[in-house]
Amino acid sequence: MATTKRAWKLQEYVAHAGNVNCLALGHKSGRVIVTGGDDKKVNLWLVGKPNCIMSLSGHTTPVEAVRFGGADESMVMAGSMSGALKIWDLKAAKIVRTLTGHKANIRSLDFHPFGAFVASGSLDTNVKLWDIRRKGCIFTYKGHCGAVNCLRFSPDGRWLASAGDDSLIKLWDLTAGKPLTDFREHSAAVNCVEFHPNEFLLASGSSDRTVKFWDLETLKLVSSAGEDAGPIRTVFFHEEGGCLFSGSQDMLKVYGWEPSRCYDSFAMGWAKVADTAIAQNQLIGASFNQTNVLVYVVDIKRCQSFANNQPLTTSTPLSNSEVTEKEPHPSSKPMPVPSAHHRKAYTDRPSTQSTKQSEEVKVETDEETSMWAEDEDVDSVAEIRDLVDYREVFQPKSKKLSRTPPKDREPFTAPPEDVDTSKAYCVLRHYKCLNV
């Protein structure tokens, strides 16, 4: 009986007229990609399709950071080499804000989960918090000694984690407007950070080839995993929080943290992976090379940490044969490996409305920041290139309440395992010899 691949290349396409500099997946749907390039464009794509949905123009220098935002991923922001930040409303197909203030390339971006705030990190070593409604910077966080490579808001919106070339991770308290702590155990640039979806836990990936886990109650290191073959470029928690996916050069690994252990690894062809997301029990990984974007898929139902819906209880990985024997039925729902330590959850904090959370963010006038204050940016244009896919993704026909839940997109079909042609030739030759 033919078997299918656990991981495979889904597509490759030319994304820009110049080199691609950055990309981001929509982490809520796992089905949209935004890219930025040397051609100063920001392009939108549907995973699995080769045609550009929408192209956003207006930047005057190459685009170096992009990020989706909004509950339905209907917002996109992009930062450029000049330090300018632009935010688009994809449903309305128009520019929302142009914000300036950084003195060098923007390297990292994130949307606040509730309030009308965004954060940007730059080669100028600063982190800026912006209020989209006020059209300007409301706070500048200083403390890094190198480029800020990654920014992430905590799920409850009260903390901001920044990772830098100076090998530091800084945790900022947005209410107090000051750093809560520094995590210093990495020995090289920190490329990515990610908050656990439920618990007070932070993961980081570094050019020192390790993944580290940090307890946000005790502000101490929980464990360290690695060393990998190359720098860690992406980290992403499973949506239920049972394991962490780590992406590096042509490699995906699945980690637990208490105790530190590697459940599974996948040899990938994605080179320097730029982002990962999960949809329909599949991990989507995307990378870029010159003008091209490459997209890969991993069947996470077949990861060893999910095999047979049973959590692993030892740090010894299963063999490939054991995985094959214990693969779950395709219709079964994976059950993430539970953490051994039950730490505080974000839901344990006092419940607040998003408006109250917005008021709790400390505001400080930034006199160095120039605010773009006109009502309309006539130089920024949103060009819809594929009307059918655009309407399907950003302007669905029915927005009314229905008793029937919306239908999820189908998972991508796994191709069959490659046939070992050398073995097949030997078998065929042996068969012919017997019939001579």
Protein Blocks (a to p, Z undefined) as FASTA:
>chain_A
ZZddfbdcfbdcdfbfbdcfbdcddfklopaccdddfkopacdddehiabdfbdcehiab
dcfbdcdedjklpaccdddfkopacdddfklopafbdcdhiabdcfbdcddfkbccdddd
dfkopacdddfklopafbdcehiabdcfbdcddfkopaccdddfkopacdddfklopafb
dcfkbcbdcfbdcddfkbccdddddfkopacdddfklopafbdcdddfbdcfbdcddfkl
paccdddehiacdddfbdcddfbdcddfklpafbdcdeehiacddddehjbccdddddfk
lpmklgghiacfbfbdcdfklmmmmpccfkbccdddddfbdcddfklpccddfklmmmmp
ccdddfkbccdfbfbdfkbccddfblmlmmmmmmcfblcdcfbdcddddddddddddddf
klmmmmmmmmmmmmZZ
